[in-house]
Amino acid sequence: MNGYDIIDEAVVDAPADVVWDALIAEFRGAAQWWVPANTFETVSGAPDEIGGRVAGIVHTKGVGNGGPKLRFTARTTSVEPGRRLTVEYVDGVFRGPASFTLEPLDGGHRTRISMHFQGRPNGKLKLLAKVADIGAEHSKAAQAAFAALDAKLAGARTRVGGGSAR
């Protein structure tokens, strides 16, 4: 296995700036919508600044449920605020690039979020990749995270405005 070239995407019922803020907050350690599969913590700089480093942990059985934990560190390589964040996996179980792209839809009321994951397995993940479909697990976790993000932002809209912002 040389690596993965996976694109996962979803439509979130919120404007791109709101989705961007939630994405950056998650990478700062908010642990609100990528849990139970992944948790993140800023190591240095900021996730939305070039050179910022974010440590991630893939909780293979969910946060707090034991099981192997796969750790990685990503360094931000480019930022287009509210539109695109590109990182390079530089340490841990992945190496290589990944990017998050936000595309406004429906006059800016909704957003397509896309993650293009091109990481290569490293270390113990190389061994695990021989017996598990890491790409399928990655997509499953990304799709669950995007659904949780949509639900979280829908809940915020309901609390703040009493309904959907359209």
N, C-alpha and C positions, 0 to 999 in steps of 0.2 A: 504494500500500500504506500504510494508516494504522497498522497494527500487528498484533501477534500475540496471540491468546488461546488458549493451548495448555495442556492439562493432560497431563502425563506421570506415570505412577505404576508402581510395582512392589511386590511383596511380598518383604521381606528376612527371611531366617531368623535373626533376632536380636531381642532386646528393644529397645523404643524408646529407652531410655537409651543403649544401645550404639550404635545408629544415629545418635542425636543427637550423641554424642561424635565419631563418625567424620565427620559432616557439618561440625561446627564445626572439627575438625582440618583438614579439606580446605580450608576457607576461610581458615585460618591459614597455609596453604602446604604441607601434608603431601604433596601430589601423589602420592597412593597409589591413588585409584580413579577420579578424573575424567580422568586422563591416558589416552590421548594427546590427547584433544580440547581440554580446558581445563586451565589452571593458574590458581591463585589466590594472592594475597598480601595480608595485612592491611596497610593503608595507615595507619590511625589507629584508636585505640580497639581494640575487639575485635568480631569478627563477631557475637557473641551478646550485645552491648550496644547499646542504642539510640544511634544516632549513629556507631557503628563503620563504618569504610569498608574495603571489600575491592576490590582491583583484580583483574580477570580478563583472561585472554588466551585467545581462541579460536584454536587452532592449526589452520588449515584443512586442512593435510596431515599433522597429527600433530606432536607435539613433536620438534624436531630434524630435521624433514624439509623445511624450507624452506616456501615458499608464504606467502600473505598471513597476517598476524596481526591479528585484530580485538580491539581493547582496549576495556574498559569498566570503570566503577567503580560499585559499588553501596553505598548507605548503608542501614544497618539502621534500620527504622522501628518494628518491634514484635517482641517476643520473649516467647514462652511456653515456658520451658525444657523440653526433652524433648518438646515438642508442635508448636510453630509458630515459624517465622522468616519475617518479611516484610521485604523490601528495596525500595528505589527506585533504579532506574538513574539516575544523576545526571551521568555524564560518559562520553564515548566513543561507541561505535557503537549503544548502546541508550539509550532513555529510557522511564521508566514503571515499574510495579510488578511484582514477582514474589514468590511465597511458597513455602515448603517446609512441608509438613504431615506429621506422623507420627501414625499411628493404630495402637495396639496391637491385635493379633489373637491368637486361640488362647490366651487366658489370659495374654497378655503375652509369649509365646515368639517371636512373629513380629511384623513391623511393616509396614504399608503406608506407603511413602514417596511423596509426591505433590509435584510441582513445578507450580505454576500460573504460567506465563510470560505476561506481558501487555506486554512491551517493544515499543517502536516503533523501527524502524530510524532511524539518524541518520548523518550524514556519508557516508563512502564505502560504508557498508552499504546506504544507500538506493539507490545505483547497482547494487550487487551483487544486491540483491533483485529487480531488474528482469530478471535473467537466471538466477537460482538460486532454488530453493525453500528459503528460509532456515528457514521453519517446519518443513519435513520434516527438514532437516539438524539443527535444534535437537533435535527429538524423537529422531532417530537417536542423537545424542550423549548425550542424557539417558538413554535406555534402555540404551545400552552402559555408561554410568557406573553406573547402578543395578545392572546385572548384575555389574559388577566389584566394587561394594560388597558385594553378597551373597556373592560368591566370597571376597573378602578376609575378611569376618567369619566365614564358614564355616571358613576356614583357621585363624583365631585360635581358634575353638571347638575344632577338632581338636587344635591344639598344647596348649591349656590343659587341656581336659577329656577328651580322648581320644574325643570323639564329639559328636554334636549335643546341644545343651542343650534338652531338651524335658521 
